[in-house]
Amino acid sequence: RNRLKYALTYHEAKMILKERQVYVDNKIRTDLNFPTGFMDVISIPKTNENFRLLYDVKGRFTVHKIKAEEAKFKLGKVKSQGLTGKGVPVVVTHEGRTIRYPDPDVKVNDTVKFNFESGEITDFIKLEVGCQVMVTGGRNTGRVGFLENRERHPGSFEIVHVKDATGHQFATRLENVFA
């Protein structure tokens, strides 16, 4: 209602959801209070529109219009990796999604491209110097730039230095960076 302007009132927004016309990450959602977050895909088949939730430069959520082929996947930052009780390798993304049998090269803080139809990882991006990143936490939320340097501080927070398109350089914690 507030972002897409498809409904004028709370009641209209509720009716649109109850008519099962809104998909979040390729699943019908009828709950008005369903939480959507960074990189979620919102689809409305009746209007043939797809949106991805991103941050603007001031750190607020904004809806970015995307094409239909781009709505078939989402990006997720790997928060942890390990083995299940039976020895199956898994990774857990920033949104809590557990993915079994990832590529052995995928490590913590990398970004994986998750396909909704197959439910598998189709590609991944390593977090290394020179890659393009978006800041998802802290004072610089929403800023995009290239990773310049990574400082390791054992027992404390790792710091990364990012340089944006205008040439300004800033530092933030490693947890706040999304490749």
C-alpha positions as CSV (number, residue, x, y, z in Angstrom):
1,R,0.0,0.0,0.0
2,N,2.7,2.5,1.0
3,R,5.3,1.6,-1.6
4,L,3.6,0.3,-4.7
5,K,0.4,2.4,-4.4
6,Y,-1.9,-0.4,-5.6
7,A,-4.2,0.1,-2.7
8,L,-5.4,3.3,-1.2
9,T,-6.6,1.9,2.1
10,Y,-5.7,-0.8,4.6
11,H,-8.9,-2.7,3.6
12,E,-8.0,-2.6,-0.1
13,A,-4.5,-4.0,0.6
14,K,-6.0,-6.8,2.7
15,M,-8.4,-7.7,-0.1
16,I,-5.6,-7.8,-2.7
17,L,-3.7,-10.2,-0.4
18,K,-6.7,-12.4,0.3
19,E,-7.4,-12.8,-3.4
20,R,-3.9,-14.5,-3.5
21,Q,-2.5,-12.0,-6.0
22,V,0.9,-11.3,-4.4
23,Y,3.9,-13.6,-4.4
24,V,6.9,-13.2,-2.2
25,D,9.9,-15.3,-3.3
26,N,7.6,-17.3,-5.6
27,K,5.1,-18.2,-2.9
28,I,1.6,-16.8,-2.4
29,R,1.4,-14.7,0.7
30,T,-1.9,-13.7,2.3
31,D,-0.6,-12.5,5.6
32,L,-0.7,-8.7,5.7
33,N,2.1,-8.6,8.3
34,F,4.4,-11.1,6.4
35,P,8.0,-9.8,6.8
36,T,9.9,-9.0,3.6
37,G,13.5,-8.2,3.7
38,F,16.6,-7.3,1.7
39,M,16.7,-9.1,-1.7
40,D,13.2,-10.5,-1.5
41,V,11.3,-10.8,-4.8
42,I,7.7,-9.5,-4.9
43,S,5.7,-10.6,-7.9
44,I,2.2,-9.5,-9.0
45,P,1.2,-11.8,-11.9
46,K,-2.0,-9.9,-12.7
47,T,0.0,-6.8,-13.7
48,N,3.1,-8.8,-14.9
49,E,5.3,-6.9,-12.6
50,N,8.2,-8.0,-10.4
51,F,10.1,-6.1,-7.8
52,R,13.2,-6.6,-5.6
53,L,13.5,-5.1,-2.2
54,L,16.8,-3.1,-1.9
55,Y,18.2,-0.3,0.2
56,D,18.3,3.3,-1.1
57,V,21.3,5.6,-0.3
58,K,19.7,6.7,3.0
59,G,19.3,3.1,4.3
60,R,15.5,2.8,3.7
61,F,13.9,-0.1,1.9
62,T,12.9,0.7,-1.7
63,V,11.3,-1.5,-4.4
64,H,13.3,-1.9,-7.6
65,K,11.4,-3.1,-10.7
66,I,13.0,-6.2,-12.3
67,K,12.4,-8.4,-15.4
68,A,10.7,-11.8,-15.2
69,E,13.9,-13.8,-15.7
70,E,15.5,-11.9,-12.9
71,A,12.6,-12.7,-10.6
72,K,13.4,-16.4,-10.8
73,F,16.4,-16.1,-8.4
74,K,17.5,-14.2,-5.4
75,L,20.9,-13.5,-3.8
76,G,21.7,-14.6,-0.3
77,K,24.8,-14.0,1.9
78,V,26.2,-17.1,3.5
79,K,26.0,-16.6,7.3
80,S,27.2,-20.1,8.3
81,Q,28.2,-23.4,6.9
82,G,28.5,-26.9,8.4
83,L,27.3,-30.4,8.4
84,T,24.0,-31.9,9.4
85,G,23.8,-34.8,11.9
86,K,24.1,-37.3,9.0
87,G,27.0,-35.5,7.5
88,V,25.2,-33.6,4.7
89,P,27.0,-30.3,3.9
90,V,24.8,-27.2,4.3
91,V,25.0,-23.4,4.1
92,V,22.6,-21.0,5.8
93,T,21.9,-17.6,4.2
94,H,21.2,-14.2,5.7
95,E,17.4,-14.8,5.6
96,G,17.6,-18.2,7.4
97,R,17.3,-20.4,4.3
98,T,19.2,-23.7,4.6
99,I,20.6,-25.1,1.4
100,R,21.9,-28.6,1.1
101,Y,24.9,-29.8,-0.9
102,P,26.5,-26.4,-1.9
103,D,29.5,-26.0,-4.0
104,P,32.6,-26.9,-1.9
105,D,34.2,-23.5,-2.8
106,V,31.3,-21.5,-1.1
107,K,32.5,-20.1,2.2
108,V,31.0,-17.8,4.9
109,N,30.4,-14.2,3.7
110,D,30.2,-15.3,0.0
111,T,27.0,-14.6,-1.9
112,V,25.0,-17.4,-3.5
113,K,22.5,-17.1,-6.3
114,F,19.5,-19.2,-5.3
115,N,17.1,-20.5,-8.0
116,F,13.4,-20.7,-6.8
117,E,12.3,-23.4,-9.2
118,S,15.1,-25.9,-8.6
119,G,15.7,-24.9,-5.0
120,E,19.5,-25.0,-5.6
121,I,22.5,-22.7,-5.8
122,T,23.2,-21.9,-9.5
123,D,26.1,-19.5,-9.0
124,F,28.2,-17.8,-6.2
125,I,30.3,-14.7,-5.8
126,K,33.4,-14.7,-3.6
127,L,33.9,-11.8,-1.2
128,E,37.3,-10.7,-2.2
129,V,39.2,-7.4,-2.9
130,G,37.9,-5.7,-6.0
131,C,34.3,-7.1,-6.0
132,Q,31.3,-4.9,-6.0
133,V,29.5,-4.8,-2.6
134,M,26.4,-3.2,-1.0
135,V,26.4,-2.1,2.6
136,T,23.4,-3.6,4.4
137,G,24.0,-2.4,8.0
138,G,25.5,0.5,10.0
139,R,25.7,4.1,9.1
140,N,26.5,3.5,5.5
141,T,23.5,1.3,4.7
142,G,22.6,1.4,1.1
143,R,25.9,2.6,-0.3
144,V,27.4,0.6,-3.2
145,G,31.1,0.4,-4.0
146,F,34.1,-1.8,-4.6
147,L,35.9,-3.6,-1.8
148,E,39.4,-2.1,-1.4
149,N,40.8,-3.7,1.7
150,R,40.0,-6.2,4.4
151,E,41.5,-5.9,7.9
152,R,41.5,-8.9,10.1
153,H,41.3,-8.3,13.8
154,P,41.4,-11.6,15.8
155,G,39.0,-11.5,18.7
156,S,37.2,-8.4,17.4
157,F,35.3,-7.3,14.3
158,E,36.8,-7.5,10.9
159,I,36.9,-4.2,9.0
160,V,36.5,-3.7,5.3
161,H,37.3,-0.5,3.3
162,V,34.9,0.3,0.5
163,K,35.3,2.9,-2.3
164,D,32.1,4.1,-4.0
165,A,31.6,5.5,-7.5
166,T,32.3,9.1,-6.5
167,G,35.7,8.1,-5.1
168,H,34.8,8.4,-1.4
169,Q,36.3,5.7,0.8
170,F,34.7,4.5,4.0
171,A,35.1,1.6,6.4
172,T,32.5,-0.7,7.9
173,R,32.3,-4.1,9.6
174,L,32.5,-7.2,7.5
175,E,29.1,-8.4,8.6
176,N,27.5,-5.3,7.1
177,V,28.8,-6.0,3.6
178,F,26.8,-7.9,0.9
179,A,28.8,-8.9,-2.2
